C-alpha cells in the first residue's frame, strides 16, 4: 500500500486539468510539491525541470513524465449552442458517449455532456454501429451560439477536459483516476526528488514535459534544459489480465510490479540501461515485469535524440483503461516503480553511467 504522501500527490495531479498546450495547472501542482526542494526552470513549450544535486554535478539523470492528458478542443459552436470538438490525443469512440466534460472558457469552467443522435431516431439496421466522435457533440445547456459565447464565455479553441474524481477501490489496493497517462509519471519523477535524500552520487532532474499526446512536443526541450547523461522515462503501461486481451497482445498485469519496457513504437530503450535496471530490481527485491509497446510511444523517442544521444530506460506502471475518463492502477505497482526510481538514483554513479553508455 502507498502512504498518504503518495496518495495525496496522485489525487492532486489526477484531478488537475491540462491537455496538450494547456499544462499550466499541472505545472503549478508539481512546482508546489517540490517547493523547498528544487527550483523550477521553464522551457519555451511550458515544460518544467527541477534539478537536485547530490554528491556530484555529473552524471545527470533525467526522470521525465509528461504533464498533458488527452482531451478536446472546441471546434465550432452551432446556432443552437451545441459544441463540436476536435480530439487532442487518441480517444476510443465507444468510451465517450454521455460522458461529462469540462470546457475551460474565459468565464470559468463549464460542465457539459457528450451527446449524439438518440437510438429512437436511428434506423434499426444502424443501431448496432458505433457512434463516431465526429458525429458527437457537447451539450453545455446553452440556448444559442450567443448564449454559449457571451454568457458562458466559450469560444472555439478552448480546451475541454474529462470529468472524473480520484477514488480508492478495494481498500486502496487500486486507485481510480483521470489522466493517469501520464500524471503517474509526473508523480514518480516528483517523488523521486522528494524522497531520495542527500546521498546520491549524481544530479537528479525531475521533468514535467508538454505535448506528448500531440507528437512528443516538449521532450527535447526538457533534455536541452538539463543536459542529461541518462534518462528514465516514466509512463503507464498497456495491461493485459482483463477479459478480451490475449497475452500475445499485452503481457503486463496490474499487481505484479512496474514494467521495464524493452521496445516501443518508433524507438528502442537502451538495452544496457534496461539490463542494469533489471539487475538493481532483482538485487533489491523490487518486483518488476518485462513489457513491450507494439503501438504507442513515449518521450524517450525524442529525448534519446538529444545531442549525441541519451540512453533511456522506459519504466511504466501498468494501467487499465488508458485513454478514457477513468484509469485504474494498483497501489503496489506504483510503490514498486517508485522504489526502483529511488534505487537507481542511488546506484547511478559515474562508473555505472559510463558502462551503460558503452564508454
Residue frames as qw, qx, qy, qz and C-alpha x, y, z in Angstrom:
[[0.000, 0.886, 0.463, 0.000, 0.00, 0.00, 0.00],
 [0.378, 0.481, -0.042, 0.790, 1.21, 3.51, -0.74],
 [0.288, -0.384, -0.516, 0.709, 1.44, 6.11, 2.00],
 [0.109, 0.836, 0.450, -0.294, -0.57, 9.30, 2.43],
 [0.117, -0.651, 0.291, 0.691, 2.07, 11.46, 0.73],
 [0.144, -0.041, 0.807, 0.572, 1.92, 9.45, -2.48],
 [0.116, 0.579, 0.807, 0.026, -1.86, 9.24, -2.35],
 [0.021, 0.823, 0.252, -0.509, -2.28, 13.00, -1.88],
 [0.086, -0.508, 0.482, 0.709, 0.09, 13.80, -4.74],
 [0.139, 0.154, 0.885, 0.417, -1.60, 11.33, -7.09],
 [0.104, 0.718, 0.665, -0.179, -5.02, 12.76, -6.26],
 [0.014, -0.776, 0.005, 0.630, -3.86, 16.34, -6.86],
 [0.078, -0.368, 0.651, 0.659, -2.20, 15.51, -10.16],
 [0.169, 0.314, 0.905, 0.231, -5.04, 13.30, -11.39],
 [0.087, 0.781, 0.590, -0.186, -7.68, 15.95, -10.73],
 [0.088, -0.608, 0.197, 0.764, -5.63, 18.75, -12.30],
 [0.668, 0.647, 0.361, -0.078, -6.60, 19.68, -15.86],
 [0.061, -0.752, 0.426, 0.499, -4.26, 20.10, -18.80],
 [0.858, 0.420, 0.285, 0.080, -4.47, 18.88, -22.38],
 [0.678, 0.076, 0.212, 0.700, -1.51, 19.41, -24.76],
 [0.218, 0.485, 0.156, 0.832, -0.57, 23.08, -24.77],
 [0.427, -0.663, -0.070, -0.611, -2.54, 23.80, -21.58],
 [0.755, -0.124, -0.585, 0.268, -0.45, 22.14, -18.86],
 [0.008, 0.608, -0.287, 0.740, -0.27, 25.19, -16.53],
 [0.716, -0.515, 0.086, -0.463, -2.37, 23.69, -13.71],
 [0.974, -0.081, -0.148, 0.154, -0.28, 20.53, -13.64],
 [0.544, 0.446, -0.290, 0.649, 2.96, 22.51, -13.69],
 [0.273, -0.641, 0.237, -0.677, 1.76, 24.55, -10.71],
 [0.895, -0.382, 0.015, -0.231, 0.93, 21.37, -8.78],
 [0.890, 0.136, -0.203, 0.385, 4.36, 19.90, -9.49],
 [0.270, 0.575, -0.268, 0.725, 6.07, 23.14, -8.51],
 [0.544, -0.615, 0.151, -0.550, 4.12, 23.32, -5.25],
 [0.971, -0.222, -0.089, -0.007, 5.04, 19.73, -4.39],
 [0.807, 0.148, -0.144, 0.554, 8.75, 20.43, -4.90],
 [0.070, -0.898, 0.073, -0.428, 8.79, 23.79, -3.13],
 [0.504, -0.755, 0.397, -0.138, 11.86, 23.98, -0.92],
 [0.872, -0.112, 0.435, 0.197, 13.47, 21.01, -2.66],
 [0.495, 0.031, 0.492, 0.716, 14.33, 22.35, -6.11],
 [0.192, 0.576, 0.040, -0.794, 13.67, 25.49, -8.13],
 [0.687, 0.512, 0.516, 0.000, 11.68, 25.25, -11.37],
 [0.108, -0.415, 0.462, 0.776, 13.12, 26.08, -14.80],
 [0.642, 0.551, 0.425, -0.322, 10.60, 26.55, -17.60],
 [0.388, -0.051, 0.629, 0.672, 11.20, 25.94, -21.27],
 [0.192, 0.178, -0.264, -0.928, 9.57, 27.61, -24.25],
 [0.416, -0.204, -0.763, -0.450, 6.91, 24.88, -24.58],
 [0.597, -0.519, 0.040, -0.611, 5.72, 25.31, -20.99],
 [0.872, -0.112, -0.453, 0.147, 7.59, 22.29, -19.66],
 [0.340, -0.838, 0.300, -0.303, 9.41, 22.43, -16.36],
 [0.785, 0.144, -0.523, 0.299, 12.54, 20.86, -14.87],
 [0.536, -0.795, 0.188, -0.213, 13.75, 20.65, -11.27],
 [0.667, 0.435, -0.527, 0.296, 17.40, 19.87, -10.52],
 [0.696, -0.685, 0.161, -0.145, 18.68, 18.35, -7.27],
 [0.467, 0.615, -0.601, 0.203, 22.43, 17.97, -6.90],
 [0.909, -0.407, -0.090, 0.020, 23.83, 15.13, -4.81],
 [0.723, -0.495, 0.225, 0.426, 27.49, 14.24, -4.47],
 [0.385, -0.194, 0.490, 0.757, 28.45, 15.49, -7.92],
 [0.392, 0.513, -0.066, -0.761, 27.19, 17.61, -10.82],
 [0.660, 0.354, -0.543, -0.380, 27.79, 14.63, -13.11],
 [0.042, 0.242, 0.757, 0.605, 26.33, 12.31, -14.11],
 [0.387, 0.104, 0.177, -0.899, 22.93, 13.90, -14.63],
 [0.046, 0.232, 0.967, 0.095, 19.92, 11.60, -14.56],
 [0.358, -0.033, -0.133, -0.924, 16.64, 12.86, -16.00],
 [0.155, 0.328, 0.908, -0.210, 13.33, 11.49, -14.68],
 [0.202, 0.079, -0.285, -0.933, 10.64, 12.56, -17.14],
 [0.214, 0.469, 0.847, -0.129, 6.85, 12.33, -17.08],
 [0.036, 0.297, 0.404, 0.864, 4.53, 14.21, -19.42],
 [0.127, 0.204, 0.505, -0.829, 2.05, 16.60, -17.84],
 [0.462, 0.123, -0.267, -0.837, -0.54, 16.64, -20.60],
 [0.464, 0.181, 0.833, -0.241, -3.62, 14.43, -20.80],
 [0.087, 0.286, 0.743, 0.599, -5.92, 13.59, -23.68],
 [0.171, 0.546, 0.478, -0.667, -8.89, 15.89, -24.14],
 [0.403, 0.640, 0.572, 0.317, -10.55, 18.04, -26.76],
 [0.128, -0.194, 0.059, 0.971, -10.57, 21.50, -28.30],
 [0.413, 0.645, 0.454, -0.455, -13.76, 23.40, -29.09],
 [0.424, 0.146, 0.628, 0.636, -14.03, 23.21, -32.88],
 [0.133, -0.278, -0.345, -0.886, -17.19, 25.19, -33.52],
 [0.202, 0.278, 0.669, -0.659, -20.50, 26.23, -31.94],
 [0.082, 0.449, 0.776, 0.435, -23.81, 25.62, -33.69],
 [0.192, -0.429, -0.149, -0.870, -26.55, 28.25, -33.88],
 [0.711, -0.513, -0.356, -0.323, -28.41, 26.22, -31.22],
 [0.356, -0.779, 0.402, -0.324, -25.45, 26.34, -28.82],
 [0.973, -0.155, 0.156, 0.073, -24.01, 22.84, -29.20],
 [0.114, -0.802, 0.538, 0.232, -20.26, 22.38, -29.43],
 [0.937, 0.313, -0.141, 0.070, -18.33, 20.28, -31.93],
 [0.554, -0.731, 0.380, 0.119, -14.94, 19.08, -30.74],
 [0.634, 0.588, -0.498, 0.064, -11.51, 18.17, -32.09],
 [0.910, -0.377, -0.096, 0.144, -9.76, 15.36, -30.17],
 [0.105, 0.829, -0.506, 0.212, -6.42, 16.28, -28.63],
 [0.247, -0.356, 0.885, -0.170, -4.83, 12.88, -28.23],
 [0.364, 0.029, -0.847, -0.386, -6.14, 9.42, -29.07],
 [0.551, -0.068, 0.449, -0.700, -9.67, 8.66, -27.85],
 [0.065, 0.152, 0.976, 0.144, -11.69, 5.45, -28.09],
 [0.310, -0.251, -0.360, -0.843, -15.03, 6.40, -29.65],
 [0.599, -0.408, -0.645, -0.241, -17.13, 3.96, -27.63],
 [0.496, -0.296, -0.564, 0.590, -15.79, 5.29, -24.32],
 [0.135, 0.038, -0.050, 0.989, -17.06, 8.83, -24.80],
 [0.302, -0.451, -0.517, -0.661, -20.82, 8.98, -25.38],
 [0.539, -0.721, -0.335, -0.276, -22.81, 10.56, -22.47],
 [0.668, -0.221, -0.330, 0.630, -19.62, 11.26, -20.52],
 [0.153, -0.961, -0.169, 0.157, -19.15, 14.57, -18.72],
 [0.631, 0.270, 0.028, 0.726, -16.59, 17.06, -19.99],
 [0.258, -0.804, -0.212, 0.491, -15.43, 20.45, -18.74],
 [0.482, 0.687, 0.178, 0.513, -14.95, 23.40, -21.10],
 [0.491, -0.483, -0.170, 0.705, -12.38, 25.90, -19.86],
 [0.267, 0.773, 0.361, 0.450, -13.79, 29.18, -21.12],
 [0.249, 0.461, -0.176, 0.833, -12.99, 32.81, -20.34],
 [0.468, -0.539, 0.092, -0.694, -15.59, 32.94, -17.55],
 [0.455, -0.368, 0.732, -0.350, -14.52, 29.73, -15.84],
 [0.066, -0.056, 0.981, 0.176, -15.19, 26.01, -16.28],
 [0.653, 0.118, -0.040, -0.747, -18.45, 24.97, -17.96],
 [0.448, -0.067, 0.886, -0.098, -19.81, 21.47, -17.46],
 [0.616, 0.325, -0.308, -0.648, -21.26, 19.59, -20.43],
 [0.720, -0.032, 0.685, -0.108, -22.33, 16.12, -21.52],
 [0.001, -0.274, 0.752, 0.599, -21.43, 14.35, -24.76],
 [0.647, 0.367, 0.449, -0.495, -24.47, 13.74, -26.91],
 [0.038, -0.132, 0.800, 0.585, -25.41, 12.15, -30.22],
 [0.561, -0.063, -0.403, -0.720, -28.49, 11.24, -32.21],
 [0.592, -0.213, 0.613, -0.478, -30.77, 9.14, -29.93],
 [0.177, -0.066, 0.960, 0.206, -31.27, 5.44, -30.79],
 [0.414, 0.526, 0.651, -0.358, -35.03, 6.01, -31.18],
 [0.431, 0.801, -0.022, -0.414, -34.32, 8.15, -34.26],
 [0.055, -0.531, 0.776, 0.336, -31.67, 5.82, -35.67],
 [0.775, 0.197, -0.400, -0.448, -32.75, 3.29, -38.33],
 [0.902, -0.326, 0.232, -0.163, -32.90, -0.23, -36.84],
 [0.923, 0.264, -0.032, 0.279, -30.15, -1.52, -39.14],
 [0.362, 0.674, -0.283, 0.578, -27.80, 1.25, -37.92],
 [0.570, -0.750, 0.084, -0.326, -28.36, 0.96, -34.16],
 [0.931, -0.281, 0.064, 0.225, -25.60, -1.59, -33.69],
 [0.630, 0.527, -0.073, 0.566, -22.99, 0.63, -35.32],
 [0.523, -0.400, -0.273, 0.702, -20.53, 2.59, -33.24],
 [0.094, 0.977, 0.189, 0.026, -21.15, 6.32, -32.96],
 [0.680, 0.251, -0.069, 0.686, -18.02, 8.13, -34.09],
 [0.327, -0.502, -0.255, 0.759, -16.58, 11.14, -32.31],
 [0.081, 0.020, 0.357, 0.930, -17.11, 13.24, -35.43],
 [0.323, -0.471, -0.622, -0.536, -20.87, 12.66, -35.01],
 [0.457, -0.572, -0.572, 0.370, -20.91, 13.56, -31.31],
 [0.056, 0.697, 0.017, 0.714, -21.37, 16.99, -29.80],
 [0.317, -0.146, -0.639, 0.686, -21.09, 18.60, -26.38],
 [0.279, -0.728, -0.463, -0.422, -24.25, 19.90, -24.72],
 [0.316, 0.031, -0.472, 0.822, -23.47, 22.64, -22.17],
 [0.046, -0.657, -0.676, 0.331, -27.08, 23.72, -21.71],
 [0.047, -0.309, 0.144, 0.939, -26.69, 26.77, -23.94],
 [0.487, 0.602, 0.532, -0.342, -29.78, 28.01, -25.74],
 [0.576, 0.815, 0.059, 0.026, -27.90, 29.54, -28.67],
 [0.727, 0.307, -0.117, 0.603, -24.46, 30.31, -30.05],
 [0.009, -0.716, 0.127, -0.686, -24.70, 33.76, -28.49],
 [0.744, -0.611, 0.043, -0.269, -25.61, 32.24, -25.12],
 [0.942, -0.097, -0.050, 0.317, -22.61, 29.88, -25.24],
 [0.581, 0.393, -0.081, 0.708, -20.16, 32.59, -26.21],
 [0.046, -0.633, 0.094, -0.767, -21.34, 35.67, -24.33],
 [0.672, -0.586, 0.069, -0.447, -22.94, 34.21, -21.19],
 [0.957, -0.266, 0.064, 0.093, -20.78, 31.10, -20.72],
 [0.152, -0.851, 0.444, 0.235, -17.57, 32.54, -22.16],
 [0.778, -0.013, 0.584, 0.230, -16.92, 29.70, -24.61],
 [0.387, 0.766, -0.291, -0.423, -15.00, 30.28, -27.83],
 [0.935, 0.326, -0.117, 0.074, -13.50, 27.99, -30.48],
 [0.471, 0.570, -0.509, 0.441, -10.04, 26.88, -29.37],
 [0.507, -0.583, 0.406, -0.489, -10.93, 26.47, -25.68],
 [0.219, 0.247, -0.939, 0.095, -9.63, 23.31, -24.03],
 [0.806, -0.258, -0.102, -0.522, -12.00, 20.56, -22.90],
 [0.092, 0.376, -0.883, 0.266, -11.05, 18.03, -20.23],
 [0.563, -0.281, -0.761, -0.155, -12.69, 14.88, -18.82],
 [0.461, -0.540, 0.287, -0.643, -14.55, 15.00, -15.52],
 [0.857, -0.131, -0.498, 0.018, -13.56, 12.16, -13.18],
 [0.424, -0.793, 0.306, -0.313, -12.65, 12.08, -9.49],
 [0.288, 0.416, -0.828, 0.241, -9.86, 10.24, -7.72],
 [0.827, -0.337, 0.051, -0.447, -11.17, 7.19, -5.87],
 [0.104, -0.422, 0.891, -0.131, -9.75, 4.24, -3.94],
 [0.837, 0.001, -0.335, -0.433, -11.01, 0.75, -4.76],
 [0.901, -0.116, -0.410, 0.080, -10.85, -2.36, -2.58],
 [0.673, -0.690, -0.078, 0.254, -9.43, -0.63, 0.46],
 [0.045, -0.906, 0.326, 0.268, -6.88, 1.34, -1.53],
 [0.714, -0.130, 0.602, 0.333, -5.36, -1.62, -3.35],
 [0.433, 0.424, 0.520, 0.601, -6.40, 0.04, -6.62],
 [0.047, -0.541, -0.132, 0.829, -6.55, 3.72, -7.50],
 [0.383, 0.632, 0.618, 0.270, -9.11, 5.03, -9.97],
 [0.131, -0.717, -0.055, 0.682, -8.49, 8.38, -11.60],
 [0.540, 0.832, 0.116, -0.044, -8.38, 10.67, -14.59],
 [0.344, 0.879, -0.314, 0.105, -5.24, 11.27, -16.63],
 [0.814, -0.440, 0.329, 0.188, -3.03, 8.53, -15.19],
 [0.690, 0.254, 0.328, 0.593, -1.39, 8.87, -18.61],
 [0.749, 0.155, -0.504, 0.401, 0.79, 10.49, -17.56],
 [0.340, -0.782, 0.203, -0.480, 0.23, 12.02, -14.14],
 [0.942, -0.320, 0.034, 0.098, 1.58, 8.74, -12.73],
 [0.753, 0.296, -0.056, 0.585, 4.89, 9.51, -14.44],
 [0.025, 0.743, -0.117, 0.659, 4.84, 13.10, -13.16],
 [0.707, -0.649, 0.084, -0.268, 4.19, 11.81, -9.63],
 [0.945, -0.111, -0.010, 0.307, 7.08, 9.32, -9.83],
 [0.521, 0.499, -0.099, 0.685, 9.52, 11.98, -11.04],
 [0.254, -0.757, 0.098, -0.594, 8.35, 14.36, -8.31],
 [0.829, -0.536, 0.066, -0.148, 8.52, 11.79, -5.53],
 [0.865, 0.159, -0.156, 0.450, 12.00, 10.66, -6.57],
 [0.264, 0.550, -0.225, 0.760, 13.34, 14.13, -5.75],
 [0.522, -0.647, 0.062, -0.553, 11.22, 14.39, -2.61],
 [0.913, -0.379, 0.069, -0.137, 12.31, 11.07, -1.12],
 [0.822, 0.387, -0.312, 0.278, 15.86, 10.42, -2.31],
 [0.655, -0.695, 0.015, 0.297, 17.71, 12.27, 0.46],
 [0.055, 0.916, -0.330, -0.220, 21.17, 13.84, 0.05],
 [0.473, -0.447, 0.729, 0.212, 23.18, 10.66, -0.51],
 [0.813, 0.477, 0.331, 0.034, 23.09, 10.13, -4.27],
 [0.565, -0.371, 0.367, 0.639, 26.28, 10.25, -6.39],
 [0.291, 0.364, 0.598, 0.652, 24.84, 12.36, -9.19],
 [0.217, 0.191, 0.130, -0.948, 22.48, 15.18, -10.05],
 [0.200, 0.416, 0.886, 0.028, 18.82, 14.25, -10.44],
 [0.193, 0.094, -0.179, -0.960, 16.35, 16.13, -12.60],
 [0.308, 0.467, 0.803, -0.209, 12.58, 15.78, -12.47],
 [0.067, 0.104, -0.397, -0.909, 10.87, 16.99, -15.64],
 [0.457, 0.531, 0.622, -0.349, 7.25, 17.62, -16.47],
 [0.194, -0.070, 0.600, 0.773, 7.13, 17.64, -20.26],
 [0.444, 0.472, 0.239, -0.723, 4.42, 19.01, -22.53],
 [0.592, 0.520, -0.244, -0.565, 2.51, 17.94, -25.62],
 [0.268, -0.262, 0.919, 0.120, 3.42, 14.26, -25.56],
 [0.519, 0.396, 0.734, -0.190, -0.05, 13.29, -26.74],
 [0.508, 0.823, 0.130, -0.217, 0.32, 15.55, -29.79],
 [0.752, 0.601, -0.153, 0.226, 3.70, 14.40, -31.03],
 [0.789, -0.278, -0.155, 0.525, 6.22, 14.47, -28.16],
 [0.231, 0.893, 0.087, 0.376, 6.41, 18.26, -28.49],
 [0.271, -0.901, 0.240, -0.239, 8.20, 19.11, -25.25],
 [0.955, -0.232, 0.027, 0.181, 10.54, 16.15, -24.85],
 [0.696, 0.336, -0.067, 0.631, 13.63, 17.59, -26.50],
 [0.078, -0.798, 0.086, -0.591, 13.12, 20.90, -24.72],
 [0.777, -0.615, 0.079, -0.111, 13.37, 19.05, -21.41],
 [0.899, -0.013, 0.041, 0.436, 16.66, 17.48, -22.48],
 [0.418, 0.587, -0.024, 0.693, 18.09, 20.81, -23.62],
 [0.372, -0.826, 0.007, -0.424, 17.10, 22.32, -20.28],
 [0.706, -0.634, 0.299, -0.103, 19.26, 19.98, -18.21],
 [0.399, 0.651, -0.645, -0.043, 21.82, 18.24, -20.48],
 [0.843, -0.339, 0.340, -0.243, 21.28, 14.70, -19.14],
 [0.006, -0.472, 0.866, 0.165, 23.67, 11.74, -19.39],
 [0.072, -0.194, -0.973, -0.101, 20.82, 9.23, -18.97],
 [0.458, -0.144, -0.016, -0.877, 17.04, 9.47, -18.91],
 [0.076, 0.217, 0.953, -0.199, 14.35, 7.47, -17.16],
 [0.356, -0.144, -0.341, -0.858, 11.06, 7.99, -18.97],
 [0.165, 0.133, 0.836, -0.506, 8.13, 7.33, -16.65],
 [0.423, -0.031, -0.482, -0.766, 4.84, 6.19, -18.13],
 [0.719, -0.012, 0.511, -0.470, 1.80, 3.99, -17.69],
 [0.102, -0.211, 0.913, 0.334, 1.77, 0.60, -19.34],
 [0.660, 0.072, -0.352, -0.660, -0.74, -1.16, -21.56],
 [0.410, -0.264, 0.798, -0.354, -2.13, -4.00, -19.47],
 [0.510, -0.074, -0.788, -0.337, -3.40, -7.45, -20.11],
 [0.115, -0.093, -0.846, 0.512, -5.09, -9.51, -17.45],
 [0.435, 0.290, 0.318, -0.791, -8.58, -8.32, -18.39],
 [0.660, 0.375, 0.647, -0.077, -11.30, -10.05, -20.45],
 [0.607, 0.772, 0.183, -0.044, -10.66, -9.93, -24.19],
 [0.151, 0.871, -0.467, -0.026, -6.91, -9.21, -24.04],
 [0.980, 0.075, -0.132, 0.131, -4.61, -12.06, -25.02],
 [0.642, -0.628, 0.207, 0.388, -1.10, -12.43, -23.59],
 [0.636, 0.194, 0.377, 0.645, 0.38, -12.07, -27.08],
 [0.123, 0.824, 0.273, 0.481, -1.12, -8.55, -27.17],
 [0.155, -0.757, 0.315, -0.550, -0.10, -7.40, -23.68],
 [0.690, -0.017, -0.679, 0.251, 1.84, -9.35, -21.07],
 [0.120, 0.182, -0.535, 0.816, 1.91, -6.94, -18.15],
 [0.448, -0.580, -0.653, -0.193, -0.71, -7.14, -15.42],
 [0.286, -0.720, 0.175, -0.607, -1.75, -4.96, -12.53],
 [0.788, -0.545, 0.172, -0.228, -0.34, -6.09, -9.21],
 [0.956, 0.019, 0.040, 0.291, 2.90, -7.64, -10.45],
 [0.538, -0.463, 0.129, 0.692, 5.23, -4.63, -10.24],
 [0.220, 0.785, -0.157, -0.557, 6.38, -1.87, -12.53],
 [0.858, 0.417, 0.276, 0.115, 7.12, -2.63, -16.18],
 [0.282, -0.601, 0.471, 0.581, 10.56, -2.35, -17.77],
 [0.714, 0.627, 0.184, -0.249, 9.82, -1.87, -21.46],
 [0.621, -0.269, 0.539, 0.501, 12.22, -3.40, -23.99],
 [0.222, 0.148, 0.563, 0.782, 10.72, -1.94, -27.18],
 [0.259, 0.641, 0.441, -0.572, 8.20, 0.73, -28.15],
 [0.566, 0.684, 0.414, 0.202, 6.80, 2.05, -31.40],
 [0.323, 0.906, -0.017, 0.274, 9.42, 4.23, -33.06],
 [0.019, -0.782, 0.528, -0.331, 12.23, 3.81, -30.53],
 [0.846, -0.070, -0.506, 0.150, 14.27, 1.27, -28.58],
 [0.506, -0.830, 0.189, -0.141, 15.05, 1.86, -24.90],
 [0.174, 0.696, -0.689, 0.101, 18.72, 1.27, -24.09],
 [0.892, -0.068, -0.442, -0.062, 19.39, -2.48, -23.71],
 [0.516, 0.175, -0.579, 0.607, 22.31, -1.82, -21.34],
 [0.243, -0.289, 0.318, -0.869, 20.25, 0.53, -19.17],
 [0.813, -0.194, -0.204, -0.509, 17.41, -2.00, -19.12],
 [0.802, 0.030, -0.558, 0.210, 19.80, -4.77, -18.04],
 [0.213, 0.249, -0.516, 0.792, 21.16, -2.52, -15.29],
 [0.495, -0.272, 0.135, -0.814, 17.66, -1.69, -14.03],
 [0.880, -0.124, -0.371, -0.269, 16.63, -5.36, -14.04],
 [0.645, 0.115, -0.600, 0.458, 19.74, -6.26, -12.04],
 [0.045, -0.267, 0.412, -0.870, 19.12, -3.49, -9.48],
 [0.692, -0.238, -0.068, -0.678, 15.49, -4.53, -9.08],
 [0.869, -0.044, -0.493, -0.019, 16.46, -8.16, -8.59],
 [0.484, 0.174, -0.577, 0.635, 19.18, -7.36, -6.05],
 [0.136, -0.159, 0.384, -0.899, 16.88, -5.10, -4.04],
 [0.084, 0.308, 0.926, -0.199, 13.85, -7.40, -4.18],
 [0.330, 0.403, 0.090, -0.849, 11.71, -5.00, -6.18],
 [0.591, 0.359, 0.722, 0.022, 9.03, -6.73, -8.27],
 [0.201, 0.549, -0.313, -0.748, 9.04, -5.86, -11.98],
 [0.767, 0.397, 0.501, -0.053, 7.71, -7.08, -15.31],
 [0.259, -0.206, 0.565, 0.756, 9.22, -7.13, -18.79],
 [0.438, 0.668, 0.510, -0.318, 6.95, -5.48, -21.32],
 [0.325, 0.048, 0.540, 0.775, 6.62, -4.11, -24.85],
 [0.355, 0.638, 0.257, -0.633, 4.63, -1.49, -26.78],
 [0.491, 0.236, 0.682, 0.487, 3.86, -2.64, -30.32],
 [0.107, 0.714, 0.359, 0.592, 1.84, 0.54, -30.76],
 [0.387, -0.913, -0.106, -0.069, 2.18, 3.76, -28.85],
 [0.645, 0.338, -0.281, 0.625, 5.35, 5.50, -27.82],
 [0.507, -0.745, -0.267, 0.342, 6.89, 7.80, -25.25],
 [0.020, 0.983, -0.164, -0.081, 9.01, 10.92, -24.83],
 [0.697, -0.420, 0.479, 0.330, 12.03, 8.63, -24.90],
 [0.704, 0.476, 0.396, 0.347, 11.99, 8.68, -28.69],
 [0.243, 0.904, 0.021, 0.352, 12.83, 12.40, -28.67],
 [0.487, -0.825, 0.287, 0.004, 14.93, 12.63, -25.50],
 [0.854, -0.147, 0.387, 0.314, 17.21, 9.92, -26.89],
 [0.612, 0.611, 0.232, 0.445, 17.99, 12.16, -29.89],
 [0.205, -0.975, 0.056, 0.069, 19.41, 14.97, -27.79],
 [0.090, -0.810, 0.547, 0.189, 22.93, 15.95, -28.94],
 [0.270, 0.427, -0.843, -0.184, 24.99, 12.79, -29.49],
 [0.673, -0.182, -0.664, -0.269, 22.34, 10.60, -27.90],
 [0.357, -0.404, 0.556, -0.633, 20.89, 9.90, -24.45],
 [0.346, -0.080, -0.934, -0.047, 20.36, 6.26, -23.46],
 [0.476, -0.273, 0.190, -0.814, 16.98, 5.92, -21.80],
 [0.018, -0.130, -0.971, 0.202, 15.05, 3.48, -19.67],
 [0.471, -0.278, -0.311, -0.778, 11.28, 3.22, -20.11],
 [0.095, -0.103, -0.878, 0.457, 9.65, 2.38, -16.78],
 [0.418, -0.295, -0.366, -0.777, 5.87, 2.10, -16.59],
 [0.332, 0.026, 0.740, -0.584, 3.11, 1.45, -14.09],
 [0.009, -0.272, -0.892, -0.362, 0.51, -0.93, -15.58],
 [0.282, 0.244, 0.272, -0.887, -2.79, 0.88, -16.11],
 [0.260, 0.423, 0.858, 0.128, -6.16, -0.44, -17.18],
 [0.205, 0.816, 0.540, 0.018, -8.42, 1.60, -19.49],
 [0.311, -0.408, 0.131, 0.848, -5.89, 4.23, -20.60],
 [0.031, -0.015, -0.434, -0.900, -7.09, 6.99, -22.93],
 [0.306, -0.605, -0.667, -0.309, -10.54, 7.07, -21.33],
 [0.330, -0.780, 0.012, -0.532, -12.10, 9.07, -18.50],
 [0.701, -0.594, 0.314, -0.239, -11.04, 6.58, -15.83],
 [0.583, 0.431, -0.677, 0.128, -7.78, 4.66, -15.49],
 [0.842, -0.505, 0.051, -0.182, -7.04, 2.04, -12.85],
 [0.434, 0.556, -0.646, 0.292, -3.64, 1.32, -11.30],
 [0.819, -0.389, -0.402, 0.132, -2.54, -0.97, -8.49],
 [0.318, -0.921, 0.198, -0.109, -1.04, 0.83, -5.50],
 [0.810, -0.382, 0.367, 0.253, 1.60, -1.88, -5.20],
 [0.721, 0.437, 0.265, 0.468, 2.78, -1.29, -8.78],
 [0.092, 0.929, -0.039, 0.357, 3.21, 2.42, -8.16],
 [0.594, -0.749, 0.292, -0.013, 5.12, 1.67, -4.99],
 [0.867, -0.055, 0.346, 0.354, 7.37, -0.81, -6.79],
 [0.537, 0.678, 0.157, 0.476, 8.11, 1.68, -9.57],
 [0.168, -0.938, 0.147, -0.267, 8.95, 4.37, -7.01],
 [0.776, -0.519, 0.326, 0.149, 11.27, 2.00, -5.15],
 [0.802, 0.225, 0.299, 0.466, 13.10, 1.28, -8.40],
 [0.251, 0.879, 0.048, 0.403, 13.37, 5.00, -9.23],
 [0.416, -0.861, 0.257, -0.139, 14.98, 5.60, -5.84],
 [0.864, -0.256, 0.349, 0.255, 17.28, 2.58, -6.07],
 [0.680, 0.510, 0.210, 0.482, 18.52, 3.76, -9.48],
 [0.007, -0.951, 0.067, -0.301, 19.08, 7.26, -8.12],
 [0.600, -0.714, 0.361, 0.012, 21.42, 5.81, -5.51],
 [0.849, -0.073, 0.446, 0.274, 23.21, 3.40, -7.87],
 [0.629, 0.686, 0.204, 0.304, 23.83, 5.55, -10.95],
 [0.399, -0.758, 0.209, 0.471, 27.30, 6.87, -10.26],
 [0.252, 0.752, -0.425, -0.436, 29.87, 7.88, -12.90],
 [0.167, -0.297, 0.920, 0.194, 31.15, 4.33, -13.37],
 [0.451, 0.368, 0.796, -0.166, 27.67, 2.84, -13.84],
 [0.436, 0.785, 0.137, -0.417, 26.69, 5.55, -16.32],
 [0.099, 0.647, -0.643, -0.397, 29.89, 5.05, -18.33],
 [0.279, -0.047, 0.955, 0.092, 29.17, 1.33, -18.56],
 [0.464, 0.584, 0.605, -0.277, 25.57, 1.96, -19.66],
 [0.358, 0.843, -0.094, -0.390, 26.74, 4.44, -22.28],
 [0.933, 0.286, 0.113, 0.187, 29.32, 1.94, -23.53],
 [0.184, 0.906, -0.344, 0.165, 32.40, 4.00, -22.77]]
